[in-house]
Amino acid sequence: MTDRSMIIRKRLEAAFQPEQLSVQDDSHQHVGHAGAQDGRGHFTVEIAAAAFDGKAALECHRMVYSALDDLMTTDIHALRIHARGIREK
């Protein structure tokens, strides 16, 4: 796991205390793309937490973006999010 992946993981754990969390660094798949030129990475997050129970996908995504706040401009170029509540198995 990359350093940036660990930072993302720690932020999401602190914000949501997830039942399940996976952070994958997909940056290697985007080498040479215009968006990767500035050094920011591409990541996939799978997260299941009670905080997402009953919320629409867009609201869950906004919550994740909010938790990662400044990382969205310094470390993350693209973020694929799969978020769900724990009652939505």
The 8 nearest C-alpha neighbors of each residue, nearest first, counted from 0:
[[1, 4, 2, 5, 24, 23, 3, 22],
 [0, 2, 4, 3, 5, 24, 6, 23],
 [1, 3, 5, 4, 6, 0, 7, 8],
 [2, 4, 6, 5, 1, 7, 74, 24],
 [5, 3, 1, 7, 2, 6, 8, 0],
 [4, 6, 8, 2, 3, 7, 9, 1],
 [5, 7, 3, 9, 8, 4, 10, 2],
 [6, 8, 4, 10, 5, 9, 3, 11],
 [9, 7, 5, 11, 6, 10, 12, 4],
 [10, 8, 12, 6, 11, 7, 13, 5],
 [11, 9, 7, 13, 8, 12, 14, 6],
 [10, 12, 14, 8, 13, 9, 15, 7],
 [13, 11, 16, 9, 15, 10, 14, 8],
 [14, 12, 10, 11, 15, 16, 9, 8],
 [13, 15, 11, 12, 10, 66, 16, 17],
 [14, 16, 17, 12, 13, 11, 48, 50],
 [17, 15, 12, 13, 14, 48, 18, 11],
 [18, 16, 48, 19, 15, 47, 12, 20],
 [17, 19, 48, 47, 16, 20, 85, 46],
 [18, 20, 47, 17, 46, 21, 48, 45],
 [21, 19, 46, 45, 17, 47, 22, 18],
 [20, 22, 45, 44, 23, 46, 19, 8],
 [23, 21, 44, 43, 4, 8, 45, 20],
 [22, 24, 43, 42, 25, 44, 21, 4],
 [23, 25, 42, 26, 41, 4, 43, 22],
 [26, 24, 41, 42, 27, 28, 23, 43],
 [27, 25, 41, 40, 28, 29, 24, 30],
 [26, 28, 29, 25, 30, 24, 41, 40],
 [29, 27, 26, 25, 30, 41, 31, 32],
 [30, 28, 26, 27, 32, 31, 35, 25],
 [29, 31, 32, 27, 28, 35, 26, 36],
 [30, 32, 29, 33, 35, 36, 34, 28],
 [33, 31, 35, 34, 29, 30, 36, 28],
 [32, 34, 35, 36, 31, 37, 30, 29],
 [35, 33, 32, 36, 76, 37, 39, 29],
 [34, 36, 32, 33, 37, 38, 39, 30],
 [37, 35, 33, 38, 34, 32, 31, 39],
 [36, 38, 35, 39, 34, 33, 76, 40],
 [39, 37, 36, 35, 40, 74, 76, 34],
 [38, 40, 74, 75, 76, 37, 35, 73],
 [41, 39, 75, 26, 76, 74, 38, 42],
 [40, 42, 77, 26, 25, 76, 78, 24],
 [43, 41, 24, 78, 25, 23, 79, 77],
 [42, 44, 79, 23, 78, 22, 80, 24],
 [45, 43, 22, 80, 21, 81, 79, 46],
 [46, 44, 81, 21, 20, 82, 80, 22],
 [45, 47, 20, 82, 19, 44, 81, 21],
 [48, 46, 83, 19, 84, 85, 17, 18],
 [47, 49, 17, 84, 50, 85, 18, 51],
 [48, 50, 84, 52, 51, 85, 47, 17],
 [51, 49, 48, 52, 15, 84, 17, 54],
 [50, 52, 84, 49, 54, 48, 83, 59],
 [53, 51, 84, 49, 54, 50, 86, 85],
 [54, 52, 51, 55, 84, 87, 86, 50],
 [53, 55, 51, 52, 58, 59, 56, 84],
 [54, 56, 58, 57, 59, 53, 51, 52],
 [55, 57, 59, 58, 60, 54, 82, 83],
 [58, 56, 60, 59, 55, 61, 54, 62],
 [57, 59, 61, 55, 60, 56, 54, 62],
 [60, 58, 62, 56, 61, 57, 51, 82],
 [61, 59, 57, 63, 62, 58, 64, 56],
 [60, 62, 64, 58, 59, 63, 65, 57],
 [61, 63, 65, 59, 60, 64, 58, 66],
 [62, 64, 66, 60, 65, 61, 67, 59],
 [65, 63, 61, 67, 66, 62, 68, 60],
 [64, 66, 68, 62, 63, 67, 61, 60],
 [67, 65, 63, 64, 68, 62, 14, 10],
 [66, 68, 64, 65, 70, 69, 63, 71],
 [67, 69, 65, 66, 70, 71, 64, 72],
 [70, 68, 71, 72, 67, 73, 74, 65],
 [71, 69, 73, 74, 72, 67, 68, 75],
 [70, 72, 75, 69, 68, 73, 74, 67],
 [73, 71, 70, 69, 74, 75, 76, 68],
 [72, 74, 70, 71, 75, 69, 39, 76],
 [75, 73, 39, 70, 40, 71, 72, 76],
 [76, 74, 71, 40, 39, 77, 70, 41],
 [75, 77, 39, 40, 41, 34, 74, 71],
 [78, 76, 41, 75, 42, 40, 79, 71],
 [77, 79, 42, 43, 41, 80, 75, 76],
 [78, 80, 43, 44, 42, 77, 81, 41],
 [81, 79, 44, 43, 82, 45, 78, 60],
 [80, 82, 45, 44, 46, 83, 79, 43],
 [83, 81, 46, 47, 45, 80, 59, 84],
 [84, 82, 47, 51, 87, 85, 46, 48],
 [83, 85, 52, 51, 48, 49, 47, 87],
 [84, 86, 49, 48, 87, 47, 88, 52],
 [85, 87, 84, 88, 52, 49, 83, 53],
 [88, 86, 84, 85, 83, 52, 53, 47],
 [87, 86, 85, 84, 83, 47, 52, 48]]
